[in-house]
Amino acid sequence: MPVLILLGIGTVCGITALVSKHKPSQKYDINMSEQEKTKRVFENNQKRIDKIMRKYR
């Protein structure tokens, strides 16, 4: 019986961790201009490209 309780607690903690990890955060400030949003998107894309390039070096 205690094993089932621990298993249930572990499952709940695992699910909440996955949900919080994949939860989309607010990417942009409401007051940002279109140009600032575009700049932020380009910066994020460059970070992703750099991360991929480091992985395959």
Beta strands, then each sheet from edge to edge (+ up, - down):
end
